[in-house]
Amino acid sequence: MIVTTTQIFRHAYGKYAIGAYNINNLEQAVGLFRGNLGKIKSNTEPANPAVSAPFILQISRGARSYTDKRFLEAIIRAAEEVFPEAIFAVHLDHGTEEVCYDCIDSGFYTSVMIDASHEEFEKNIEITKRVVDRAHAKGVVVEAELGQLGGVEEDVVADVKLTDPDQAAEFVERTGCDSLAVAIGTSHGVAKFVGQQGVRFDRLQQIQQKLPPGYPLVMHGASSVPREWVERINAAGGQLKNTSGVPEDDYLEAAKMGVVKINIDTDGRLVWCAVYRESFRDNPSDFDPRTPGKLFMPVYAEYIIHKNKMLGSAGQLESVRAMLTQG
């Protein structure tokens, strides 16, 4: 069941965060759906309510243009049929104004992110407001961003500029955006922090206090970049250095301060890279493209279950379903 983020944010606020996972291909999609239903080995396993979770499936501009957006959208539509128990939103990650309009008009996306955070404050408001007006006219939810994360997100390169709490309150009021991605010290990519830096919970709390009660906040650049996966990649020929991530124990602390959506992209890439590199290393004579894919999907499903447990969303699916049924 495809829903809007607003519907599931209401259930999560102040209690847990919902995982927003980026996908780029079939294997990631299957592993993601299996993991959020507690299915490891096959699509036909019975769902495990103890770990099943609502989730947000994110598609970036890069993923849409990798081959053609219609291929990825067709995979998601098929996954909805194969996994009818799932409850999820389809979200555009880091969209430009033009791409947001394309997604809004498609009738497929239930949520879009307009990222004009690189613009001056007034220009960001102007662009975001245009997207909000067009999206709301079609029942689509809008996430916006204020402040700038460091690091690299596909073709977006930025330095850290923390979100100003007073500006956040004005921005939300003037744009009408439904959720706000805030810069609280994290970065995109495999290096989230420099030195002893970490998530600025003090700034997050200040932002929450300035916004209306129950207003949903979003944390980008939140992958944990586990040492295990980095070491596995490097042992199989990779060269990842100076990596750092957001401690998973920070997820629930952030959720208590109004963060309902936590973006996880880098971690999914690390799992993919490790499994595929190990497969090529361990099976040098195997040229079947399905071999590493078969290995990856259950591993990724297990990793999604682990992430959802850390986010607090594991085991929440049936409660969300009951809320949606009751209206």
C-alpha positions in Angstrom: 0.0 0.0 0.0 1.5 3.3 -1.1 0.6 6.1 1.3 1.8 9.7 1.9 4.5 10.5 4.4 2.1 12.6 6.4 0.0 9.6 7.2 2.9 7.6 8.7 4.7 10.6 10.3 1.6 11.2 12.5 2.0 7.7 13.9 5.8 8.0 14.4 6.2 11.5 15.9 8.1 11.5 19.2 8.3 7.7 19.4 10.4 6.4 16.5 11.8 7.3 13.1 10.9 5.9 9.8 13.7 4.7 7.5 13.9 6.4 4.2 15.9 4.1 1.9 17.3 5.0 -1.5 17.2 2.3 -4.2 18.7 2.1 -7.7 17.9 -1.4 -9.0 15.9 -4.5 -8.7 18.0 -6.3 -6.1 17.9 -3.3 -3.7 14.1 -3.0 -4.2 13.5 -6.7 -3.4 15.9 -6.7 -0.4 14.2 -3.5 0.9 10.7 -4.9 0.7 11.7 -8.2 2.2 13.5 -6.6 5.1 10.6 -4.3 5.9 8.3 -7.4 6.1 10.8 -9.6 7.9 11.2 -11.9 4.9 14.8 -13.1 4.4 15.1 -16.0 2.0 12.1 -15.5 -0.3 9.3 -13.2 -1.4 6.7 -15.8 -0.4 7.8 -16.2 3.3 5.1 -15.1 5.7 5.7 -11.6 7.1 7.1 -11.4 10.6 5.0 -8.8 12.5 7.7 -8.5 15.2 10.0 -6.8 12.8 7.8 -5.5 10.0 7.9 -1.7 9.5 6.5 1.1 7.4 9.1 2.7 5.3 9.9 5.4 2.7 11.3 4.3 -0.6 13.4 7.1 -2.0 14.4 7.8 -5.6 17.1 10.3 -6.3 17.5 12.3 -9.5 20.5 10.1 -10.3 18.4 6.9 -9.9 15.7 8.3 -12.2 18.2 9.1 -14.9 20.4 6.1 -14.6 18.6 4.4 -17.4 15.1 5.7 -17.6 12.8 6.6 -14.7 10.1 4.3 -16.0 12.1 1.2 -15.4 12.5 2.0 -11.7 8.9 3.0 -11.3 7.8 -0.3 -12.9 10.0 -2.2 -10.4 8.2 -0.4 -7.5 4.8 -1.1 -8.9 5.7 -4.7 -9.3 7.0 -4.8 -5.7 3.7 -3.4 -4.4 1.9 -6.4 -6.1 4.4 -9.0 -4.9 4.5 -7.6 -1.3 0.9 -6.4 -0.7 1.4 -6.3 3.0 3.9 -3.5 2.7 3.0 0.1 3.7 5.3 2.7 2.2 5.6 6.1 0.7 7.3 6.9 -2.7 9.5 9.9 -2.3 11.7 12.0 -4.6 15.0 12.7 -2.8 16.8 16.0 -3.4 14.8 17.3 -6.3 15.2 20.4 -8.3 12.1 22.4 -9.1 11.8 21.0 -12.6 12.2 17.4 -11.4 9.7 18.0 -8.6 7.1 19.1 -11.1 7.7 16.0 -13.2 7.2 13.7 -10.2 4.1 15.6 -9.0 2.5 15.5 -12.4 3.3 11.8 -12.8 0.8 10.7 -10.3 3.2 8.1 -8.9 5.1 9.9 -6.2 3.3 10.6 -2.9 6.1 12.9 -1.6 8.8 15.1 -3.1 11.7 16.9 -1.7 12.6 20.3 -3.1 16.2 21.1 -2.3 16.8 24.8 -2.8 19.0 24.9 0.4 22.0 26.2 -1.7 20.0 29.4 -2.5 19.7 32.5 -0.3 16.9 32.3 2.3 14.4 34.4 0.3 15.1 32.5 -2.9 14.7 29.2 -1.1 11.3 30.3 0.2 10.2 31.4 -3.2 11.1 28.2 -4.9 9.8 26.0 -2.2 6.5 27.8 -2.1 5.9 27.3 -5.8 6.6 23.6 -5.4 4.3 23.3 -2.3 1.4 25.0 -4.1 1.7 22.8 -7.1 2.1 19.6 -5.0 -0.7 20.3 -2.6 -3.1 20.9 -5.5 -2.5 17.2 -6.4 -2.4 15.8 -2.9 1.4 15.4 -2.9 3.4 16.0 0.3 6.5 18.3 0.2 9.8 18.1 2.2 12.1 21.1 2.0 15.6 21.8 3.3 17.0 24.7 5.2 20.7 24.9 6.0 23.3 22.9 4.3 24.8 19.5 4.9 28.5 18.9 4.0 29.8 16.3 1.7 28.6 15.1 -1.7 25.0 13.9 -2.6 25.3 12.8 -6.2 25.9 16.2 -8.0 25.3 18.4 -5.0 28.5 19.5 -3.2 28.2 21.6 0.0 29.8 22.8 3.2 28.0 22.5 6.5 25.7 25.4 7.4 23.6 24.6 10.4 19.9 25.4 10.3 18.9 28.6 12.1 16.0 27.9 14.5 14.3 31.3 13.9 14.7 31.0 10.2 13.2 27.5 10.4 10.0 28.8 12.0 9.7 31.6 9.4 10.5 29.2 6.5 7.8 26.7 7.5 5.2 29.4 8.0 5.8 31.1 4.7 6.2 28.0 2.5 3.7 25.6 4.0 6.1 22.7 3.5 5.0 19.5 5.2 8.3 18.5 6.7 11.8 20.1 7.0 15.2 18.6 6.5 17.5 20.3 8.9 21.3 20.6 9.0 22.4 19.5 12.4 26.1 18.6 11.7 25.8 15.5 9.5 27.2 15.2 6.0 26.5 13.2 2.9 28.9 10.4 1.7 31.1 8.0 3.7 32.6 10.7 6.0 29.8 12.2 8.1 31.9 14.1 10.5 35.4 15.6 10.9 37.4 15.0 14.1 35.2 14.7 17.2 32.1 16.3 15.8 28.7 14.7 16.0 25.0 15.3 15.7 24.1 18.7 17.2 21.2 17.7 19.4 21.3 21.1 21.0 20.5 22.7 17.7 17.9 20.1 16.9 16.1 20.8 20.2 16.1 24.6 19.5 14.6 24.0 16.1 11.9 21.8 17.4 10.9 24.3 20.1 10.5 27.0 17.4 8.2 25.0 15.2 4.5 24.1 15.7 3.8 21.1 18.0 4.2 17.8 16.1 5.9 19.3 13.1 7.9 16.6 11.3 11.7 17.0 11.0 14.0 15.0 8.7 17.7 14.0 9.2 19.8 13.6 6.1 23.3 12.2 5.9 22.4 9.7 8.6 24.0 6.4 7.5 26.1 4.8 10.2 28.9 3.7 7.8 29.5 0.5 9.9 33.2 -0.4 10.2 32.3 -4.1 9.4 31.1 -3.2 5.9 34.0 -0.9 5.2 36.5 -3.5 6.2 34.8 -6.2 4.1 34.9 -3.9 1.1 38.6 -3.1 1.6 39.4 -6.8 2.2 37.8 -7.6 -1.2 39.9 -4.9 -3.1 38.1 -1.7 -2.1 39.9 1.5 -1.0 37.6 3.3 1.3 39.5 5.5 3.8 38.7 8.0 6.6 35.0 6.9 6.9 32.7 7.9 9.7 29.0 7.7 10.3 26.2 8.6 12.6 26.0 6.3 15.7 22.9 4.3 15.5 22.1 5.1 19.1 21.5 8.6 18.0 18.5 7.7 16.0 16.0 7.3 18.8 17.3 10.3 20.6 16.7 12.4 17.4 13.2 10.8 17.1 12.3 12.1 20.6 13.1 15.6 19.3 10.7 15.4 16.4 12.8 13.6 13.7 10.4 11.2 12.0 12.3 10.5 8.8 16.0 9.4 8.7 17.6 9.0 5.3 19.9 6.0 4.7 21.6 5.8 1.4 25.3 5.2 1.9 24.8 2.2 4.1 22.8 0.4 1.4 25.6 1.1 -1.1 28.2 -0.3 1.3 26.3 -3.5 1.8 25.9 -3.8 -2.0 29.5 -3.1 -2.6 30.8 -5.6 0.0 28.6 -8.5 -1.2 29.3 -7.9 -4.9 33.1 -7.5 -4.4 33.2 -10.7 -2.3 31.2 -12.6 -4.8 33.6 -11.6 -7.6 36.6 -12.4 -5.4 35.3 -15.8 -4.3 33.8 -16.9 -7.6 36.3 -15.7 -10.2 35.1 -18.1 -12.9 31.4 -17.2 -12.4 30.1 -14.8 -15.0 26.4 -15.1 -14.1 25.1 -11.6 -13.1 22.5 -13.3 -10.9 25.0 -14.9 -8.6 25.9 -11.7 -6.6 22.3 -10.6 -6.7 21.1 -13.8 -5.1 23.6 -13.3 -2.3 22.8 -9.6 -1.9 19.1 -9.7 -1.4 18.9 -11.7 1.8 21.8 -9.9 3.3 20.3 -6.5 2.5 16.9 -7.7 4.0 18.7 -8.6 7.2 20.4 -5.2 7.3 17.1 -3.4 6.8 15.7 -5.3 9.8 18.7 -4.3 11.8 18.3 -0.6 10.8 14.6 -0.6 11.6 15.3 -2.0 15.1 17.7 0.9 15.7 15.1 3.4 14.3 12.4 2.0 16.5 10.1 1.3 13.5 10.5 -2.5 13.6 7.2 -4.1 14.8 5.2 -0.9 14.0 3.6 -2.0 10.7 0.4 -3.5 12.0 -0.2 -0.5 14.3 0.2 1.8 11.4 -2.2 -0.4 9.3 -4.8 -0.2 12.1 -4.5 3.6 12.2 -4.9 3.9 8.5 -7.9 1.6 8.5 -9.6 3.7 11.3 -8.8 6.9 9.3 
